[in-house]
Amino acid sequence: MKASEIRERFLTFFKNNGHEIVSSSSLVPKDDPSLLFTNAGMVQFKKTFLGQEQRDYVRATTSQKCLRVGGKHNDLENVGRTARHHTFFEMLGNFSFGDYFKEDAIKFCWKFLTEELKLPKDKLYITIYKDDDEAGELWQKVVNVPADRIFKLGEKENFWSMGDTGPCGPCSEVHIDQGENMTCGPNCGIGKCDCDRFLEIWNLVFMQYDQDGEGNRVPLPRPSIDTGMGLERITAVCQGVQSNYETDLFQPMIQAIAKKAGVKYKEDGEIDTALQVIADHSRSIAFLITDQILPSNEGRGYVLRRLIRRAFRFGRLIGLTDPFLHETVRMVVSEMSGQFPELEDNKEFMARMVREEEERFSQTLDKGLIILEDEMEELKKEGKNTISGELAFKLYDTFGFPLDIVNDVTEKHGFTVDEVGFKAAMKEQKTRAKKAWKGSGEKDTAAIFRTVLEAGLKNRFTGYGELVTDSRIINLLSESGDHLDRISQGSGGWLITAATPFYGESGGQMGDSGTVGTLTGNADILESVKASPELTACKIFVNEGELLLEQEAKLEVDDEIRLATERNHTVTHLLHAALRKTLGDHVKQSGSLVGPNRLRFDFTHIAAMTPAEVRQVENEVNRAILTATKVDVQELSNKEAAEKGATALFGEKYGDVVRVVDITGESMELCGGTHLKSTGEAGTFVILSESGVAAGIRRIEAATGWNALTFLQGQRDEISKSQDLLRAAPGQVSDKIAALIAQNKELTRQNEQLQAKLASGAGADLMSSIEEIAGIKVLAAKLELTNVKALRDQTDALKSKLDSGIICLIAEVEDNKVSLIIAVTKDLTNRFKAGALIKPVAAEVGGGGGGRPDMAQAGGTDPKGIDKALATLKKVIAES
């Protein structure tokens, strides 16, 4: 039975038992700042479990893509070395949101395993939480599992939580006995060892509690079910193999990589590990990039970069010296796009991105090896044979070297590595990273509106059709979320009305602002947020009187701010279409921000846009504006929208009924934001900047309407001032500037020549000022030079005339700065290193620097310390 058939059977089985098949959510958790990646099937249902979000169904089933590379669930170091660990995997799951509970969950589980997959009943064993007698009784009563095959285990094994906080509860796991040939010894058994004989295949979580940051657990509004069964693991069981990597999910790629490297699978343990790591990481890389994560030096992008580098390093170990991962990610697309069609849409961009990262790391890897070899050479001279933990960690952190590669390289040269120091540096970095982690960066409103959401409060949005609405105040909250019966003059808080014309910030569109008035008071609405898809709350400041609970209120959106925001929002749709038309279909929106003053649009594209491309996009958008095309908005089913070709933003959550914004002939996107009635209302469009924000992500900032006009008028004023300063006629500004630049270059060249002549004249006199200190010839002097290049040239000239000795030249350069150079002849570098000498010398002039053993350069900010600096050098040499 192939993995694809197991997945299909699972989803169909639960669909036939009343479950809604829900598509996998993104690897990037939406609206959950507590998680780096989606690590379990229940993540997309977290708010539903907490009672903060209602769905159109009470039973669901999914095949969820997951990633575990950090935090509580971190399998990275075991990946490729064991039979079961992965970074990326699929989690098959069925869920109940307050519908069925333990008994039905157990029934469904047993029936699927024994009837659909036909696993032998006598080989299945059950574990339960030590205090959950109810579950033990149900396994015996409902599906006749003998009591001697049910084991009670502690919290570590049989109590599940998604993270440090959130939904949790006791769980029950199903294990399968894979046979005595897989036993680890006489003490092998459930709860006694971690070998693969009694393999856990399914975890049923009886979700009963919500855990806070202090570890307190409060009962959930409705006890629910969350189950998880790894597709990779159950496939290995069904296919009768001892490792997940031997299944059809991995074997085609492993065999292809082995063939390319000229090696064979299952002949050498180290080669097998490398092949398995590459196959596993290739899947993670493909899905991360598809979910719009791109390599960077922080957050999720850093995880992706580490995976690419780790896989590339393992490729080197089996002889793959040229980039190859861009080919393996294409294999992932070929194997898995049937279940995840988004892979195919991103195939070309993904391959280009991975290849660029491989090529970049190939150079970095070589640099790291050079640093390691240089360090070993220096240590040999000093009679030492231990690589410091600090250097090992630098190679790991900066160049992506794992400790085992450092050990492998150094061991061949008779060196050992200070692993204790390495682990200490690693621990320090993890502590810093934990403190710096800010979550997903999204606004977490759950804490403020927790009680409101749990009560199921909703309101009606009227802002698509009107900007003024009369409604009733149904809730008042303090800024921290405490319930109030009034908010008085001079105070602020949150306002919720039964109906509201205020658009809550979401989908990249900033929330509306405006005013609210009642018979007893008036307030400014400062911002509007979506507490949930069906609840908008307004942050207010009361200017006059007081606002009371249950009052009738008049809510008015600031129409000028709303219109300016709509100009920018509608134009982002036109911009997205223009970018795809100009740059290619690989362009995908990866973020946006639209407010009244500007628009920001992030998109996937590897290279910086050329001036011609920027102009073409700008022209294309303005052409669409000038056609004054009607902006048609309609609500359709998801299926109807897809059939019409509407673009959905990947990672966004859409309901069964979606809002389609259709600009005929230009753009058609799913969007819940507010828009113009016609493109012509945008007035005009101008790109303010185009820049890179991360590898493979570009950003356009632009303006429309009055903001665009204001920008263009400012540019005209700037050009006018420049004309006056340069005394240039219109159209001659650039020629005048070019002439001034050429003149400045010529003057700089002449100045350098004069400095060189002065230096050469001084050089002849300097040789006569050499003094001998502790048997070392020392030339230490201050020169009247303002040019650093001339100082370097003079140092080189003097060094060529000095057979043995140390030179230190100091000069006061431009802006009262100090520049100094120390040179040591080759015969003395075993005793004196220029890089070490220059530090105490530079400190006297308020600076610092470094360099090679034979030449070092530094800068300073205190010219008054020059004489003391020269004296310090002589003292250091005398005392050495």
N, C-alpha and C positions, 0 to 999 in steps of 0.2 A: 504494500500500500504506500503510494508516494505521499510526500508531505502535503502536496496540494490537495490530494484526495482527503487526507485526515482533516485539514482545515475546512474543506467544503462540507464534509460530513458533520463536523462539530457545529458549524453555523446553521446548517439545515436542520439538525436534530433539535436545536433550541428554538429555531423559528417555528418548527412544528409543535413546539410546546409553549407557544404564546409569547416568545421573546422577539423583540425588535432587533434586526441586524443593524448595528450602528458602525459606521466606517471608523477606521483607526484615526485617532487624533494625531496632531503633529508631535514630533519629538520634543518640541518646545512647549512646555505647559502654558496655556493661556490663562491669564488672570490668577496666577499662582506664584507669588514671589518667593515661596518657601522651597521651590524645587529648581534644580539646574536643568534636568531633563525628565521627560516622562519615563518613569521606572516601573510602572505596573499598569494593568488594564483599567484599574479603578480611577486613575488620575483625572480623566476627563469627566468623571461623574462625582467628583469630590463635593461640589456644592449641592448636588442632588442628595447625597448621603447626609449632608449637614442640614438639609431642609431649607436651604437658601435659594434653591432653583427648582422649578417644576418642569417636568417633561411630559410629552404627550403619551408616554408609555410608562409602565411600572416594572416591566421586565426587559432586559437587554442582553445581547450577546455580541462579542467583538473578537476580532483578531488584531490585537493592539501591538504596534511596533514600539519597542522599549529600548532604552540605553542605560546601562549601569557602568559608570566610570568614575564615580565620586560619591562622597558622603557615606551614608549608612550602607547603601548597596553598591559596593565597589569591588568588581571582580577582575579588574584590569591585570593585576600581577599574575593571576592564575590562568588567564586566557592563553590558549594554545598549549599549556603545560598539563592540563587535566582534560578529561573526556567530556566535561559538562559545562565549563564556564565560557561565557561569551560577553562581549560588550553589547552588541546588538542582538536582539532575539524577538520572537513573536510570542505574545502571551494570549492564549485562548482563554476566554472568560465568559461566565454568565453572571448576571446581576439581578437582584431584586431590590426595588426601592420601596420598602415597607409592604411588599406584597407577600410572597411566601418566605419561610424562614428555614430552620435547620432540617426539618423532616423532608421537605420537597427538594432541598439542595442535595441531600444525601441520596434521595431516590434518583434524581437526574444524573448525578455523578455515577452511581453504580450501574444504571441502565446503559449509559453511553459506553463505559469502559467494557462491560461484559457482553453487551448485545451488539453495539455498533462496531467496536474494535475487537470484540471477541477475545479479550484477555482472560486467562484462566482464573476463576474465582478463588481457587485454593492457593494461588500465588499472591493474592492481594492482602495487605496488612494495613491497619489503621492506627494513626496516633491522634490523641485528643489532648486538650489542655487539662492539667492535673485536677482542676476544680470543676470541670465541665462534665459532670455525671450524666446530664441530659443527653449530650451527644453520644456518649458511650451506649446508653440504653437504646437510642434511636438506631444506631448501626446494627445492633442485635435484633431489634424488633422489626424494623422496616425492611432490611435487606438480608437478614439472617447471617451476619458476620459473627463467627464464634467469638466468645469472650476472650479466648486465649490468643486471638490475633488482633486484639485492641490494646494499645499501650498508652499509658498516661505519661506525659512529659511536661517539663517546666515552661516558664514564660519565654525563655530564649528560643525554644523549638516550636512552641505551639501557642504563641500569642503574637498577632501580627499588627504592625502599625506602618503607615506609609512613610513616616519620617518621625522627627522629634515631636511634631504636633500633628493633629488632624484625626480623621476617623480611624478606629482600631477595634480589635475584639479578639476573642479566643478563636483558634482555628483547628481544623481537623485535616490531617494529611493522609493521602493514600500512597502506599509504598508497594512496589512489586519486587518479589524475590526473583532475581535473575540467575540464580543457580549457585551451587557450591563452588563452581570453578572461578567465581568472582569473589570468594570470601577472603577476608584479610587475616584470618587466624582463629584461634579457639575462642576469643572474646568478641567475635563478630556478632552484631545484632542491632536491632532497632534501638536507638538512643545510646548505644555503646560505642559506635565507631562512625566514621564518615566514608567508608568504602562504598562501592557501587553495587554490592550484592542486593541490599534492600534499598532500592532507588525510589526516592520521592518523585511522584509524577503529577500529583494534583493537590492543590491547597484550597480548602474551603474555609473562607473567613466569615465568621458570624459577627457582622459589624454591629456592635452594640454601644460603643462609646465614642466620645470626642475628647482627645487628649490635648491639654493646653501646655504652654511652655514650661510650667512648673511640674508637669507630670501628673496633674490631676485629671481624672476621667469622669466625665458626666455622661449620663445616658443620652443616646441620640433620640430625636423625636419619634423615629420609626425604625425599629431593628431591621437590618437589611442583610443582603447576601452579596459577597464579593468573592469570586473564585478565580483561580489562575492555574493554567497548565501550559508549561512551555512547549511550543510546537516542536522545537529541536529535540527535546528530551523524549517526548512521547513518540516521535517519528523513529528515533533510535530503538525504542522498545518494540515498536510494531515491525520494524525492518530486521530485528534480531541481531543488531550490531552492538558492540561494546562501547562505542564512542559516538557522540553526536556528529563528529567530523567524518564519520564513515557513512553518513546518510546521503540521500540525493540532494539535500540542501547545500552540501559543501563539496562533495566529491568531484563534480564537473570542473569547478574552479581549481581545486587542489591539484587535480591531474593536469590541467592546462598549465598551471604555474610550474609544476614539477618538470613538465616537458620543456618549457621555455628555459628553465635553469639547468636542464640536463641532469636531473637527479630523480630518484625514485622514492615514492611514498612507502612507508612501513619497512624500511631497511635500516634506518638510522634515527635514533631518538631526537637528536638535535635538528636534523633536517625536517622531521615530522613537525616539531614545534614551530619551526620557521614557516612551513607551509600552512599550518593551522592558524598561526597569528595573522599571516597575510590574508587568508580567506576570511577570517572573522572581521578583521579591521576594514577590509574592502567593503563589506556590507555596511558597517557603521559609517564609513566615509561617504558612500553613495547616498545613504538616507539623510545624513546630516546636511549635505550640500543641497539635496532636494528640498529639505525643510528650511532652506535659506540661511544656514549657518556656514560661514566662510572662515578660512584660517586667519587667526589674529593672535595677539599676545595676551589676551585676557578673556575671562569668562568662557562661554561656550566655544568661541572661535579658537581658544587656546587648546581646549580638549581635542577639537578636530585636528589642529596642527600636530599635537602630540601623537595622535593615532596614525596620521600619515607618516610622520618621522619614524615611529616605532616599526611600522610595517616596512618602510623603506630600509631601515637598518637590518631587519631580519632577511630582507631580500639580498643585501650585501653578503650576509653570512652564507648564502647558498649560491653565490656567484652572479647575482643579478646586479651588475654595476650600472647599467643604464636605467633611466626611468621606465617603470613597468606598471605602476599602480593605475595609471590612466587607462590601461587595458583591462585590468581586473575589475575596475568599477563598471566598465561597459558590460562585463560578464554578469555582474549583479543585475544590471538593467535587463539583460536578456533573460535571466532566470526568474526575475521577480516582478516584472512590470505587469504581468497578468493580474496579480492581486493588487499591485500598487502602480496604477497607470501614470502617476505623477513622475515616476522615475524616467519614463520615456521622454516626457516633455522637457526634462532638464539634462538629457544625456550629453549633448555636445558641450554645453557650458561646464558641466561637471568634469568631463574629461580634460578640457583646457585648464580649468582651475587646478586639478590634481597634478597635471604635468608641470605647470609652473611652480607649484609648491615642491615637487620632487626635484626639479632642477635647482631651485634655490637651496634646498637642504643638502643636495649633493656637494655644493660648494662649501656650505657650512660644516659638513661632516669632515671634509678634507682639512679645513682650517683647524677644527678641533683636534684632529690627529697630529697636526704640526705642533700645536701648543703642547700636547702630551709628550711628543718626542723631544721638544726643546727642554721641557721640564726634566725629563729623564736624563738628558745630556748634562744639564746643570747639576743635578743631584749626584751624578757619577763623579763629577769634578770635586764635589764636596765630600765624597765618600759615603753618601747616604743611599738608602734603597727603599724608602717609603714615600709613596705619593700621598700628599696631605688630603684629608677629608674635604677641606675647603676647595681644593682644585678639582677633586672628583665631583663635588656637587656643582661647581661652575660648569664643568663639561656636561653634566646631566641637565642642568637648568638652562644654560645658554645654547649649548650645541646639541642637546637631545641625546647625549650618550647615556645609556643605562649603565649601572655599576658593573654588570657582568662583562660588558665590552671593555670597559677600562681595565678590569681585572685580566681579561684575556690578552689585551695588548701588552700590559705591563709585566705580566707573569713570564712572558717569553723573553723578557730582558732582565729577569732576576729581581723584579720589584714587587713589593706588596702595597696594598692600598689601606689607608686608615679608615676602615669601615665605620668605626665608632664615631669619628669626626664627621663622616659623610651623613650618618643617620641623624646626628645632632643638627646639622645644617638643614637637612630635610624636614625635621620636626619644627625647626624655627620658621621655615618657609610656610609650612602648613598652618601654623598658628597665625602668621601674617595674613595668609589667604582667607582663613576663616573670618578674621576680623574685617577684612576688606569686602567680603561677599555681601552684596546688597540685594541678592535675589534677582528676579527677572527684570527689575526696574519699573514694573508697571505699578500703577496706583492701587494699593490694596484697601478697598473700601469695606471689606468684609467685617473688619473689627468694629468700625463705627456703626454699621447698619446690621450687625449680627441679629439682634433681637427683632428688628423690623422684618428682616428676611425670614427668620424662623417662624414668624407669625403669618407668613404668606402674603404680606402687604404688596399691593400692586397699584399702579395708577395708569391713566390713559393719556397717551401723547397726542396732542391736537396740533402740534407745531408744523405739520406738513401743510395744513390748509389755512391756519390762522396764527397771528402773532399776539392776539389779546384773548384771554380766556377767563371767564368767571368760574370759580370753583371753591371747594370747601377745604380748609386746612385739616388734614387727617392725622398729622404727626408733626411734632416739634422736638428737635434734639439739640443737645449742647454740642460743641465742636468735637468733644470726645465720644459722643454717642449716648449720653444719659437722656432719658425721657423728661420733657418739660411740659408744663401746661401754658407757659407764656414766655416770650422773649421781649425784654423791655429796651427802651431807648439807650443807645450806647453799648449794646451787647450784640453778639453774633451767635450763629448756630446754623442748624439745618432745618429746612422747611420741606414738607411733603404735602402735596395737595391731591385731591381725587383725580383731577385732570390737570395737565400742564402743557403750555405751548413751548416750554424751554427744552431745547435739545441737550441731552446729557452727553458729556464728552465721551466719544467712542469712535472706533474706526478711523482714528487719525484726525477727526474733526473736533476742534475745541468746543466746549459747552457754551451755551448762550448766557448773556447777562441781560439785566433789565431792572424792572421794579415790581414790587408787590404792595398793594394797599388794601386796608380794611377800614371799618368804621372807627377803629381805635388807634390805628398807627400805619406808618409807611416804612418800607425797607428797600435797600438796594439788593438786588440779586447779583452776587459777585461771580459766581460760577455755578455750573450745573453738571452733575455727574450721574452716570448710570450705576446705581447700586446693584442692579441686576438687569437682565434684558427687558424686564417688564416693570421696572421701577426707577423713576428719575427723581433725584433729590437736589434741592437748590441751597447753596450756601448763602446766608443772608447777613446783613448788618442793619439793625433797626435805627433809623434816623430820627423818628418822631413817634411818640406814644409807645404802644406795645402791640404785638401780634399774639392772638389767643388761639388755643386749640379749639377746633370745631367752628371757627369763624368762616364767613363767606369772604373771599378775597378776589381782587382783580389782579391778574398777572399780565404784565406787558413786556414783551421781548423788545430789546433795543433794535429797531428795524435797520438802522444804518450799519450796525456791527454785523447783524445777521446777513444782510445783503453782501457786505464786503467778504464775509466768510464763504458765502455761497459762490461768489465769483471765483475765489481760489479753489473751492472744492470741485466745481464743475470743470475748471481748467486742469486740475490734476488728471481727470479722466482723459481729456484731450492730449495732455502731455504724455501720459502712459502710451496711448495709441501712436503718437508721433515718434516716440523713442523706439518702439517696436518696428515702425515703418522705416526709420532711418538707420537704426543700428542692427536690427535683426530680432527674430522671434525668441531668442534666448533672454531678452530683457524681461525681467519680472519685478513687480513692485515688492520691495522689501521693507517698506516703512513710509509713512507720510505724516505730515502735520499741517493742517490747514486752519488758519485763524483769520481774523479780519485784516491783519497787516501784511501777511506774507504767506507763501506756501513753501513747503519743503518736501522734496520727493526723493526717496532713496530707491535705487534700482540695481539689479545685477548686471554688471558689465565689467570686463577685465581692464580695458585700457581707458586712459583719459580721453574724453571727447576732443576732437580737433575743433579749431575755430569754425571750420566749414560745417562740421556736424552740428555745432551749437546753433549756428545761423540757420541751418536747414530745419532743425526742430522748432526754433523760434518762429520761422516763417510758416511752418506747417500748422502750428497751433493758432497763429493769427489768421491764417486762411480760414480755419474752421470757425473762428470767432466772427469773421467778417461775413460768412455765409448766413449768420443769424439763424442757425438750425434749431428747430424746436427740441427741447429736452423732454422726452416722454418718459414718464415713470409709471410702472404698472406692477401689480403683485401677481406672481405666478407660482406654480408649484416648482419644486426643485427640478423635477424631471422636465417640465415645459421650458424652464430657463436654460437648462443644458441643451435641449433640442434646438433652441433659438441661437445657441452659440455664445451665451453670456459668459463673460470672464469672471471667475470666482477667485478671490485672493486666497492663496493656499495658507492654511493654518487658522483662518477665520471660522467661527462657528455660525452656521446658518440653520434656520428652522425649516420646517417642511414647506412653509410658504415664504418666498423670498421677494425682495424688492429689486426690480430690474430698472436701472437707469440707462435709457436707450437714446443716444444721439445719432440719429439715422445717418449711416454712411461713415461715421467717425468712430464711435465707441459704444460698447454695450457691456456693462459691468453690474454685478450684484453689489448693492450698496444701500445702507440704511440711513445715510446722511441726507442733509437738505441741499437742494440744488436750484439753479436759475431756471426760469421758464424757457429761456432761449440763450444760445451761446453768445449772441450779440450783446447781451447785458454785461458781459465780462469787459467790454470796452477795448482793452488791448492787453498784451502779454509781453513781458520782457524778462529774460534770464539774467539774474544778478550774479550768479556764480555757479561753477561746475567744479566739483572737487571729489577726492576720494575720502571715504570715512573708514574703510577697512579693505582688506584684500578682496577684490572682486565686487566691491560695493561702491557705487558712485552716488553723489548727492547733487541735486539741482535745487537752488533756492531761486525763487522767482516772485514777481509781483504782477498784479492785474489792476485794472480800473484806475482809480485815483492814485493808488500807491505806485503804479507803473509810471503814470504821468509825472508824479513828484520826483521819482528817481531820474527820469529823462531830463527834467528841468534842472535838477541838481548837476547832472553831467554837463549840460550846456553851460551852466554857470562856472563850473570848474574849468572847462575849456576856455571860456572867455577870460578868466583870471590868468590862465597860463599864457594866452595870447598877449595880454598886457605885459606880463613879466618878461616875456621873450621878445616883445615888440615884433610879433609875427602876425601876418595877415591870415585870415581864415584859410585853412588847408595847409599852412606852412609850419604848424607846431611840431610835428614829428621830424621835419627836416632840420629845424632849429635845434631840437634836442639831440639829434644824431651828431650835428656839428659840435655841440658842446661836449659830448661824450668823447669824440675823437680828440678834441683839444685837451681834455683832461688826461686822456691816456698818454698823449705826447709829453705833457708836463710831468706826469709821473715817471715816464721813462727817463727824461732828462734829469730828474731829481735822483733817481737810482744811480745813474751814471756818476753824478757828482758825489754821492755818498760813497760809491765804490772807490773813486779817486782819493777821497779823504781817508778812507779806511786803509787803502794800500800804502798811503804815505805814513799813516800812523803805525802800520804793521812793521815797517823797518825799524822804527824806534822801539817798539814793544819787545823785540827779541833781546834787546840789551837790558830789559828790566826783569829777566828771569831770575828767580831766587831759588835756592835749594833748601828744602824743608825735610828733615828726617831722611836725607838721602834721595829725595824726589825733586826733580826740577818742576817748579810751579810758576806759571805765568798767569797772574790774576790782575785784571785791570779794568778800569771804567773808560768807555769810549764815548766820544761826542758824536753819536749817530742817532738818527731818528727813524731808521729803516731796519726792520728785523732781517730782511734778506741780506743787507750789507753786513750785519752782525754774523750771520751764518757763513757768508763767503769769507769774511776775515778769519773766522775760527778755522775753516778748512785750510786756508792759506798758511796759517801759523802752524797747524798740526802737521802739514807736509814738511815743514822746516825743522820740526822738533822730533829727534829720534826717539826720545823717551821722556814722558812727563805728563803733567796735567795742566790744562788751559781753562781759565774761567774768564769770560768777557761779559761785562754788564753795560747796558746803555739805557738812558731815559728816552723812551720813544714818545709817540703822539699821545696827547691827552693825559700827561703826567703819569703814564704807565711805565713799568720797568720790564725789560726783557733781558734774560741771561741765558748763557749757554755754557755747559761744561763738557769738555772733551778729554778722554783718557786714551793714551796710546795703547795699542794692542798688548804690549808686553806687561802692562800694569793692571789689565782688567781682572786678573785673578786676585789682586789685592784691593783694588778700588773700582767700584762700579759707578759710572756717571749718574745713573738713575737714583742711586742711594745718596751720593754726595750732594745732589742738587736740592734735596728736600730741606735740610737744615739751612742751607744758604738762601733758598727762596723764601723761607719763613721770615727772614729778617726784613724782606721788602714787602711783606704782607701777601705772599702768594704761594704757589705750589706748582709742581710739574713732575715730569718723569721722562723715561726714555730707555734706550739701549744701554748695555754695559759700557760702550765706548763713546756714546754721545747722548746728552740729555738737554732738554730745553724747558724753561719755565717762564712764568710771567708774574708780575707783582703790581701792587697799587701804591707803594710808599717809596718814592725816590730818596727820601731822607735816610733810608736804611742801607743804601748801597755800600758805603764804606764798612759798615758793620758786617754786611754780607760777605765781603771779600775777606775780612778778618776771620769770620767764622769758618770759611773754607780752609784757611791756613791752619787754624786751630784743630779742625777735624783731621787734617792730613798729619799734623805733628803728633796727634795722640793715637793714631792708628798703628 
